[in-house]
Amino acid sequence: MVRTYPDARITVACGPLVEGFFKAVPQVECVIPLKKEKYARHWMMLWRQVYKTRWDMVVDLRNSAVSRLIRASTRHIFGGHIDASLHKAAQNAAVMRLSEIPALKLWFDEQTLGAAALAVPEGTPVLAVGPAANWQAKTWPAERFIELIRRLTDPRELDAILPNARVAVIAAPGEEAQSKPVLESIPEHRRIDLIAKGSPLFAAACLARCDLYVGNDSGLMHSAAAAGIPTFGLFGPSWPHLYRPWGPHTAYISTPQDFAQLTSYEGYDPKTAPCLMTSLSVGDVTDRLIDFWQAVQSQKAA
């Protein structure tokens, strides 16, 4: 939209957690943080803020009533014309019936860039690791992240693709229990502590200064891909065809069993399900990751 309509003035309504991602986007003049409330009152609050304007274009990825109850010349609404089997990036592009899928892109303000430069200063290469996720079932065990980091960064290891690299461990508030053991396993002079240290935008700006990201299927993984660094995702009880990292320098590995198989056991409850990623071995992840890294390096050389 920014590229096609360079004079447009854009308003974005989004969840409060990702509000910062839109504030630095060119031509965005207003961001409306929309906190979910009971009885869908948040949609009424949004309508009250936007109904007085006649919009040239409305794009609704949530298929809400609001987009139908305001004045607009053109409407693009997520609905029945979307092929639900496509990756989410392709589904979003299909909302506007685009002929191509736009590349992921993030914008950063100067303050955020400055803070990220202090947190991840220039120096030796940085391996970024996201050992947590919003659901225990799709969180690879911490001890396996520890072993993977050792294999990738210890210069005595044959698999060390980033020998002596610094390691940035990144996690959101509330994910300390899963992430801190991973951080503490790294030699102190090589660790970068980004656990519960700032906003998602700040985390993304830090990721943009790293050389490789490895982590569970999560928003952080998608931020790494959008930040433009090589991104490798670990998948278990989620669908890679919908949620794999998107972009030219991305790859993933998944458990031998898919989402349906992992969750088909008697008594399965998504609220209490334990880790369902144990069938994904460190050896398999290492081998696939090395192949991915070598492919990335070959593309850069070409």
NORNORZI-V807738 format. One record per backbone hydrogen bond with DSSP energy under -0.5 kcal/mol. NH is the residue of the N-H (numbers start at 1). CO is the residue of the C=O. Records with the same first field share a line. If there is no record, write none. Layout:
NH = CO + CO
This chain:
5 = 1
8 = 5
10 = 8 + 27
12 = 30
14 = 32
18 = 15
19 = 16
21 = 18
22 = 18 + 19
23 = 19
24 = 20
25 = 22
28 = 25
29 = 10 + 27
30 = 10
32 = 12
33 = 31
34 = 14
35 = 33
40 = 37
41 = 38
43 = 40
44 = 40
45 = 41
46 = 42
47 = 43
48 = 44
49 = 45 + 46
50 = 46 + 47
51 = 47
53 = 50
55 = 53 + 71
58 = 74
60 = 76
61 = 59
68 = 65
69 = 65 + 66
73 = 55
74 = 56
76 = 58
78 = 60
82 = 79
84 = 82
86 = 83
88 = 242
91 = 87
92 = 88
93 = 89
94 = 90
95 = 91 + 92
96 = 92 + 93
97 = 94
98 = 93
102 = 100
106 = 226
113 = 109
114 = 110
115 = 111
116 = 112
117 = 113
118 = 114
119 = 115
120 = 116
127 = 166
128 = 126 + 212
129 = 168
130 = 214
131 = 129
138 = 135
139 = 136
140 = 138
144 = 141
145 = 141
146 = 142
147 = 143
148 = 144
149 = 145
150 = 146
151 = 147
152 = 148
153 = 149
154 = 150
155 = 153
157 = 154
160 = 157
161 = 159
162 = 152
163 = 160
164 = 153
165 = 162
166 = 125
167 = 190
168 = 127
169 = 167 + 192
170 = 129 + 168
171 = 194
175 = 172
179 = 175
180 = 176
183 = 179
184 = 180
185 = 181 + 182
186 = 183
190 = 187
191 = 187 + 188
192 = 167
194 = 169 + 192
196 = 171 + 194
197 = 194
203 = 199
204 = 200
205 = 201
206 = 202
207 = 203
208 = 204
209 = 206
210 = 207
211 = 126
212 = 126
213 = 230
214 = 128
215 = 232
216 = 130
217 = 234
218 = 216
222 = 218
223 = 219
224 = 220
225 = 221
226 = 222
227 = 223
228 = 224 + 225
229 = 224
230 = 211
231 = 249
232 = 213
233 = 251
234 = 215
235 = 233 + 253
238 = 236
240 = 238
242 = 239
243 = 239
244 = 240
250 = 247
251 = 231
253 = 233
255 = 235
262 = 258
263 = 259
264 = 261
268 = 265
272 = 269
273 = 269
276 = 137
280 = 277
281 = 279
285 = 281
286 = 282
287 = 283
288 = 284
289 = 285
290 = 286
291 = 287
292 = 288
293 = 289
294 = 290
295 = 291
296 = 292
297 = 293
298 = 294
299 = 295
300 = 296
301 = 297
302 = 298
